[in-house]
C-alpha cells in the first residue's frame, strides 16, 4: 500500500511538536529499512510451466497469492481508497434518499490481490489471422458502390477526427450540465434531430437508425439525472419492479393497460412488471413452456442458449428466460413505445435500441440459436422479404425462427394473406415449417421455422430464383453501417468451418474450445487461435477469481448490467458466468473480429466504434470494463468524448475498471476525477496500470 503523506497543505512547520513528529517519522523509516535489509525475500510460487500458452518466466514474475506488493519503489505501487464500512441500504429503504451523494461503500480489503496480471504475455499481436469489422465493412461497402452508380445514402461519411491523448489546458476539468429538452434520456446517435430532418425517406424506419453527430457537434456536457433518482433496485427483485423516478415514463402504462406490460404501484413510487405481454396472457413463463412444447428440440438452456428477441417491448420474455439459463439479446427501436428498452435495462435485462430498417444488424452471421418475434410489428412479408433475409444471415444453421403473431392464428382476410406471403418467403429461404400450434389456454399461436444445415436445397434452386444467392465475395459478417442486401448467404460447408456444427450444450459451451478454431493461424495474442483462446480463458479466470471478486473494492452485490468495452475472446464475461449478472461484450470495429467466438461460447455482444456514442440509454450499466481500449483510441478520436460517453452510460454508483498503460491511465485518472468519480484503486506494475473508479451522484450546477 502507498504510504500516506506525512504533511498536508496548511500545516505550520517549526513548532516543537512538529519536530517531534518529524523525528519520530525518521526513526520509523530507519527501523523499516533495517527490517527490509535483514528479511529474506518472499519465495515465489513454484512454476510448473503454467497453463497452455503461458511461459514460466511470466509466472515467476507474478506475486505470491497472499502477499502484498512493495510500495517503496516505483516498479509496483498501489493506492487503495477506503470508504465508510456501512453497506448500501436495500432499495426499499431509499425512497427519500437525497440526491448528490454516493451511497456508502462496503468495507474494502486492506490489500489487493497481486494476481491482477498487469504485466502478462497476453499482449496483443500486430499479426493476427482475424479480420477487423472495420475492414470487412469497408470492403463490403466498396463492393456495394461498385455495383451501383451512386453510393448508398444509408452509409454515413467518416467524420472521425484525429486527436491527441493529452487533456489540453484543463479542457476536460470543467463540465457543464446539458440543458436542452430531453437531455436526461439523450442518446446522441438516435436523437440527432438535425440529421433526421434531412432524411429523404422514413418508409423503412430510417429515422430510427443511427445518425451520429460529428465530433464537433456532439454536445460537450453531462446529462442531468431525473428528479429523485435512486440507486436501482437489485436483481432479481428488479425484474418485477423498478423505481418510477428512475424511468419516469407512463405512456406504456396507459397504451398497454390491457396487455399487462407495466403498471404503476398504488403509492406511485414504482413501476410494476407483472410478467405479462401482448402474447403472454398467462405470463411469460407459461408462454416459454408453450414454445418448448411446440418444438421440444428447442431445449431451453441446453441446446438453445443465445437468442435474438426482435421487438422485445419491456423484455419480460427475456427476463424470464434467465430461469431457463437462456441469454437473450433484446432489440427494439426508440419509438412511440416510450422507453421500452430503457425499462428493460433498468430491470436488469439485456437490451439495445435497434431497428430492422435498411441496415444490417450489428451482429455476425450464423450466431443466434433462435430468433423470436412475438407481435413484434415487423413486416416480414414486405420488400420481397428483405428483413427475413437479414434474420437468415444472423440465424445459426439449424436454428429456429419462432413467430407468434396474428397472421399465424387469426383467420381474417388480411392476416391470412400476410401468412401466405410470409410463408412463400420462408420457402424461398429453404426454411422448413416444423410446427404450427395454438395454445388452448391463451388462444395464441406460434409458427416455428428451421434454417437448413447444408446447401442441398440451395443447389437445387433455379438460376433466376429470388432472392438470389449472394456473390461468393459478399462478406456475411460485415455489419457496421452496411445496407441490407436481398440475397442468401450459402451455409458454411468447408470442413471445420464455423457454422458446420452446433456448439456444445450449455453449460459446457462456455468452457469448450469451438471446434472450428485454427491450430495454425494466429490469434489476437500471437499464438495459434485455439491455444490463444484457452490461454485467454485461464488468464481471465485467474484475474476475476483472485483479484476482481476479492481485492479491488468493487461491491459486486450492486452489479447486474456489465459492459466489456473491448471483449477479445469474451474471457472476462466467461469468468463471471456464475455471478448473477450479464455482460454485453463489445468488439470495437477496429479490433480483430472475435464476436463469433463469443456467441459460440454462449455469450452475447455487438460491434461498436468507440469514436461514436453507443445506442444504449443513459444510466443503463453498473460496471464498464476497458482492457487496453484507450491506448488503441489515442490516435483515432478524443478520449475526453469516450470518457464522457462512459459517464452517460454508467449509473450513479456504477463502477469503471481500466487496464492499460500507466501513461494512458494517468490521463484517464485526471478525467474521471474531473467528473467527481471516486478513484478506489490505482495499482501500477511496471508500465501497466489498473484503475478502478466509481461514478458519484455529482452533476454540475445547472446554468440559466
N, C-alpha and C positions, 0 to 999 in steps of 0.2 A: 504494500500500500504506500502511496506517496505521503510523505510526512507533511503535516500541516505547517503553514508558515508560522515562524516564531515571533513575528511582529506584524502589525496591521497599520494601515494608514491612520494617522491621528494619535498614535501613542507618543508620549513625551519621553525622550531619551535623556539620560543624565542624572536621574534621581537615584538614590541609594537602592531602592527596591528594584529598579531596572538593572543595575549592575549585578545584584544578587541573582536575578533571573538569568542574565546572560552567562554569568559564571557557572550556574547550575547546568545550563544547556551545554556549554563547552565540556564540562566534566562528563556529562552524559554521552556526548559524541565520542570522547576519548575511550570510555568504557565499552561502547558498542564496537569501536574499531578494534580494541584488544580482543573482544569476543569473536568478531568475524575472522581475525587473523589466526586464531587458535582453534576454530571449529572446523572439522572436516567437511568437505563439500558433500552436498546431497548426492547419493548414488542414483543415477537414472535407471529407469526400468530396463531390464534386460531385453535386448531386441531379438525377436525371433524372425526377423525378415518382414513382419507386418503383413497386412492384407495384400491381395493381388494389386500389383501396380505401385506399391509404396516401398521406397528404398529404406534400408536400415539407417542410413545417415540422417534421414528426416526424423525417424522415430527417436534416434539418440538425442536429437535437439529438443524433443518435447519435454516439458516439465513433468516430474512425477505427479501422479494424480492428486495427491492430497497435500502438496506443498504450495507455498505462496511465492510468486516471483519477487526477486530483489528489486527494490526501487532506488538503491543507492547509486546506480549508474544510469546511463541513457539507453542501454540496449533493450531492457524490458521495463516498462513502467505502467502503472495503472492508477486511476483516480476513481474511487467509488463514492458517489454522493449518497449519503444516508438521509432518509426521510423519517417522519414520525412512524412509530410502530403500530399505530391504530389501523385495523383493517378497514377497507372500504365498506360502508354500510350497505345492506341489501337495498335493492332498487325500491322496494315498497317504503323504505324509510326516507326516501329522498324527495318527497313531494314538495317540500318547502326549501330545498337546498338553494342557497344563494348562488348567484352567478359570479363568475370571475375568480373562482377558487378551484384549484386542482384538488381532487379528493385525496385524503391521506393514503399513503403508500404502505404496503406490507413491509415488515422489517426486512431489510436487505442483508444478506450474509456478509460477514466480515472479510471474506476473501472471494476471489474469482477463480474458478477452476481454470488452470492454465492449459487445459486441453482445448482451448479455442482454436488451436492450429492456425494461427495467422501466417506464420512462415511455413508454408507447405509446398510440396511439389505440385499441388493442384493448381499450378499456374497455367493460364490459357495459352495454347499454342497458336502461333500465327499460321500454322499449316494444319488444315483440317479438311476432311472429305465432305463435310456438310456445307451445303449452300446456305446463304442467308435469305430470309424472306424478302429483304430489300432487293437482292439480286434476282431472285425468282420473279418478283413482281415487276421489276424493271424490264426483264426480258419478255414477260408476258404482255406488258403494255406496248413495247416496241413491236411485237408481233401483231397486236390489235391495230396499231397505227398503220402498219404496212398493208393490212387487209382492208383499210378504209381510206377514203380520200381526205378525211379530217380527223384530228384527234378526238376521242370521245369527250363529251362535255363533263362527264362524271369523274374524270381524272383531274384532280386539282394540280396546279403548278406547285413546284417545290419552292416554298418561301423561307426555308430554314437558312439562317444566317450564321456565319462563323463567329464564335465568341471566345473569350478567354476565361480561364478558370478563376482568376483572382477577382474578388469583390472590390470594385473600384471606389475609392474615396468614400467608403461608408454608404454606398448607394443602397445597399440592402438593409441598412441598420435602422432606418426609419420607415415604418409602414403606416399606411392609411387604411381606413375601413371603406369597403365598397358601399356606395350609397345609391346605386341605380335600382330600378324596380326589379323585384325577383332575385336580388343578389344572394339571399340566403340559400337558394337552391340552384344556383347558377352552374351550368355545365357548358363551358366555353365553346366546345365544338358542336353542340346540339342547340344552343341558344344564340347563335350568331345571326341575329335578325337582319343585319345588313346584307349578308351573303344569301340568306333565304329569300329576301325580297327580289334579288336579281335572277332567281331561277326562272327558266323559261317554261317549265312544266312541273306540276306536282302530281301528275297522274299516277306515277309509280312510287309515290311516297318519297320523292327526292328531298322534300323538306324535313323528313325525319332522319335523314342520313347525316353523316359528319360533314361539317363545313367549318373548319378551324380558322380562327383569326390568325393573321401573321404575328410574328413575334413582337413587332412594333405595336400592333393593335390589341394585343392581349392586355386586359386590364391588370395593372400592377398594384393590386390592393388585396386585402384579406376579406373573406366573406364573413358577414355577421352571423351570429348564432340566432336561431329562433328564440323568441321570448320564452323565458323559463325553461330553457333546455336543460335536461338532466342526464346523468350517467345512464346509458341504456340498460334496460332490464336484461339480465343474464339468460343465456341458453341453459336449459330447454324451456324455461318459462316464457322467453321472448317469442317462441313460435306461436303462442296463444295470445300474447298481449304486449303492447309497446306503449311508451308514453305518448299521449296525444300532442303534447307540447313539442316533441322532437320531430314529428311529422304532422304538422297542423293543417291537414287537408281533409275535407269532409265530402268532397264531390262523389267519391266512390261509395261512401256510406249511403247516400241517397240514390245514386244511379243504380247501384246493385243491391238495393234494400231487399228485394225479393229473392236474391240468389245466395245469401248467406256468406258473402265475401268478407265483409268487415262491418263492425258495429262500434258505436261509442258507448263506453261504460256509463252507468247511471250517474256517477259523480263527475262525469265529463273529464276525467283525468287520463283515461287510457283508450286506445283503440283495441278492440277485441276481435280476434280472428277465430271463428267457430270451426274452421277446417272444412268449410263448405265451398261451393263454387257453382258455376252455371251447370256443370256436368256432375257435380259431387253432391247430389241431393241427400245422400245418406252419409256424407262425409268423405274425405279424401281416402281414408284407409279402406272403406268399402269399395270405392272406385278402383284403387290399386289392386285389391284382391280380385275384383271382377276382371281386370285386364289379364291377370295371370291365369284365371280360369279359362278365358277365351283362348289363350295361347300359353300352355304350360311351359313351352320351350323358352319363354322369356326368362324364367328362373331368376327373379329379382335377387340381387346381392350375391349371385354366384356367376351364372353365365352373363347376366347383364349388370354392369357396374356404372358406366358413364353414359348419360343420355342428354339429348338436347330437347328442351321443352320450349316450343315456339308459341308466343303469345301467352306468356305464363300468368298474367294477372298479378295477384299478390303472392303467387308461388306456393300456395298451400299444397299442391300436388308434390312439388319438390321437397317441401318441408317435411311431409310425412313419409317420403321415400327414404329419409335418413333411417327410419325404423327398419328398413329392409336392406341397409348397407348399400344403397344406391346413391350416387352423386350426380346431380343434375345441373347442367348449365342452362339457366332460365333466361330467356330473352324476351323483351317486349319493347315497343317504341315509346318514346316520351310523347304521348298524345293526349287525347281528351280523357283517357282513363288516368286521371290525375294521380301522379306519384306512385303508380303501382310498383315499379321497380324499387323506388325508394323505400316503400313499405316492406318489400321482400328483404332488402338488405338490413333494414332496422330490425327485422325479425331474426336475422342471423342465417339467411338462406342465400345461396349463391345466385346472383342475377346481374345482368348488364343491360343497359339501354341499347337496343339494336333493332333494326327493321329489315324485313325481307323486301327490299326495294329494287334497286338497279345494280347494286354492288355485291360481290361475293361476301359471305360471312367471314369473319376474321379467324377462321379455323382451318386446319389442314384437311386434306381429303382422307376418306376412309378411316375415321376415328371414332364416331359415335356408335355405340352398340344399338341404341334405339333412338329414334326421333319421334316425339309425341306432340300432338296437336289436339287440344280439347276446346272446341268452339273458338279457335284462335283468330278467326276472321281473316284468314289469308286466302285469296282467290286462287287456289291451286290450279283451277281449270283455265285460267286466263293466260293470254300471251303465249299460247302453244305450250303451256306447262313449264315456262321458264323457272318458276320457283320450285317446282318439284324436281327439275333437273339439278338445281342447286342442292336440294336435300340429298339427291342421289350422289352428289360429289362428296358430301361430308359423312354419309352413312357408311358404316363398315360393310364389306361384302358379307352377306348372310345376315345382316342386321334387319331390324323391323321398323316399319313406319306404322305407328298407332294413331289412327284418325278417328276421333269421336266428335262428330258434328252432325247437324240436322240432315245433310244430304245422305248420311248413312242410314237413317232410320225414319225420316219423315217421308210421306208419300204424296205431298202436294206437287204440282207440276214443276215448279221452279227447282225444288230440291232434287226431284227425280232426274231432271235434266243435268244439274250440276254433278250428280253422281255418275251419270253416263259419260259426261265429258271428262271427268277426272279419271274414271276407270280406263278410258281409251288411252290417256297419257301414261298411266301406270303400265299398261300393256306394252306401249312403245318403249318404255324403260326396261321391259322384261321383268318387272316386279311380279311376284306371284301373290294372289289373294289367298292367304292361308286361313283366314277366319273372318266371319261377319256375324256378329252376335249381339243380341239385345239383352239388357239386364231386366229380368222380370220385375224387380223391385222398383227401380227408378224409371224404367221405360226408356232409358237412353241406350244407344248402341255404339259399337266400335267396329271398324274395319281394320284388319291387320294385313299389311303387305310386307313381303320379304324381298330384299335385294338379292340378285343372283350371286353365286360364289365363283362363277367362272364365266368365260366368254362364249360358251357354246351357242346360246341364243343370239348373241350379238353377231356371231359369224354367219348366222342364217338370214340376217336382215338384207333386204333389197338395197341396192346402191342408192336409191332415191328416198329411202325411208327417213322419216322425221321423228324426233330431232336426229341429226346426223351424228356419227361418231366424231369425237374430237380428233384433230390432227395429232400425229404422233409427238410433235414438238410442243403441244399445248401443255402447260405446267399445271397439273391439278392442285398442287399445294400453294400456288401463288394466290394470295388473298388480301394484300394490302392495297386498297383503292383499286381493285380490279373489277371491271364491269362483269356482270353475269353473262355467260355465254350459253346459248341453247344448243349444247352438244353434249354427248355422253362420253365420259372417260371410260375406257376399257378397264376391266378388272385386272389388277396385277397378276401376272401369270408366270413370270420368271422364277425359277426355283430359288427359294429363300427370300423372295421379295416381301416387303411389308404388305400385309393385306391378304396373303395367301393362306394364312391360318389364323384362328381365333386365339386371343391371349389366354393365358391360364385362368382358371376360375379364381374369383375373389374369395379369400384374401391372399392366396398365393401370388396373385398377379402383381402386387406392389413390390414384392421381393424378387420375382423371377426376372431373368435376363431375356428380353424379347428375342425370339429365335432368329429374327432377320438382321440382328446387329452383326456387323462385319468383324471378323477376327484379323483382318489385314488392313483395312482402311483406317485412317487416323481419326480419333475423336477430338473433342474440344480441348483436351489437355495433352494431346500428342501421342497417346498410347493407342493401340488398336481399340476400336469403338467398344467392343464387348468388355474388354479389360478396363477401359476408361470408365465405363458405366458402373461396373462393380466397385471399382476403387472410389468413385464419387459417392456411391451409396454408403460404403463403410465410413468414408470421411464425414459425411453429414450426420450419420447415426451417432458417431462419437461426439461431434460438436454439440448436437442437440441434447443428447442424454447426459453428457458430462459437464456441459457448460451452460447452454441456453436455458435448460429447465432447472438449473440449480444455482448458478453463480453470477448471473448478470443483472439481477434485480428486477426482472420482468414479473409482473403479477399475472400469471397465466390464467388464473380463475376469471379474469376480466376479458380474456381474449377469445373471440369467436371467429371474426372475419379477418383473414390474413391475406396479404398480397406479397408475393415474391416477385420483385421488380425485374429480376434477371435470373431466371429459374434454372438454366442449364438443363440437366437431365431430370430435374424435379426431385433431387435428393433431399433437399430441405423439407419439402412437403411430405415426402415418403417417411422421413424420420419422425414427423409429427402425427402420423396417421392414427395413432391410438389415442390422441388427445381429442377432447370434444370441440373441435374446430374444423374449418376447411380452409384451403389455400387456393387462391387464384394465381396460377403460375403464368407469369408474363414472359414471353420470348420477344425481346426487342428485335425490330425488323433488321437491324444491322448485325445481329448476333447469329451464330450457327443455328439453323432451324432444327431444333431438337423437340419441338412441340409434339410431333407424332409419338415420340418415345414416352412423353409424359402421359398421353392418353392411353398408350398401350399398358402402362403400369396402373391404370385405374384412377388417374387423377385428371383434373380439368385445368384449362388455361386458354390463353388467347394471344394473338400477336398485338404489338403496340410499338409506337415510336415515341420515346420519352421526350422528344423535342416538340411534341404536341400534347395538349391536355388529354386525359383519359375520358372515356364516356361514362364513367360512374358518377353517382351523385356525391355531393359534399357529405362529409361526416359518415362515411359508409364502411370504413375499415378500422379495426382495433390495432393492427400491427402491420407495418410495412418493412420489408427486409430488402436491403440493397447490397448485394455482394459484388464488389468491384464493378458497379454500374457507373459511378460518376467519373471514374478515370477514363471510361470509354466515351463520355459525353463532352469532355472539356474542349474539344476542337469542333464539336458539331453544333452546340446550342448553349444557351445561357443556363448555367446550373442554378442561378437565382430563380429562374422561372420553374425549374424542376422541383426545387425545394418548396417554392410557393404552391406548386401543384400538390405536393405531399401534404402541406398544411390544409389544402382544400379537401383532400380525400380522408385524412385521418380524423377520427373522432377526438374531441377533448378527452384527455386522459389516455389517449392512444399512444402506442409505442413505435419508435423507429429504430431499426438496427442497421448500422452501416459497417461494412467491412471493405477496406480499401487501403490505398497507400496513405501513409501518415501525412504527406504534404497535401493530398486532396482533402483528407478529413479535417485538417486544421481549418480549411476554408469552410467546410460544411458545419463544423462546430460553431464558428462565428455566426453563420447564417441562422442556425437553429436557436442560438442564444438571442439573436436579434428578434426572433419570433416569440421569445419568452418561454421556449421549451426548457424543461429541466434536463440537464445533462446528468444522467445517472451514472454512467461509466465511460471512461476514456482509457483504453488499455493499448499500449504500444509494445510491439515485439519486432525488433529490427526496423525495417522500413514500412511495416504494415501496422494498421491500427484497427481496433474495434471500438465503435462509438455507439452507445445506447442512450437514447433521449426519449423524453415523454412530453407530449404536447400538453400544454396547460389550457385553462379556460380563458386565458387572456385574449382580448381583442383591442385594437386601437380605439381611442376615443372617436366617436362619430363627429364629423365636421359638418357644418351647415353649408 
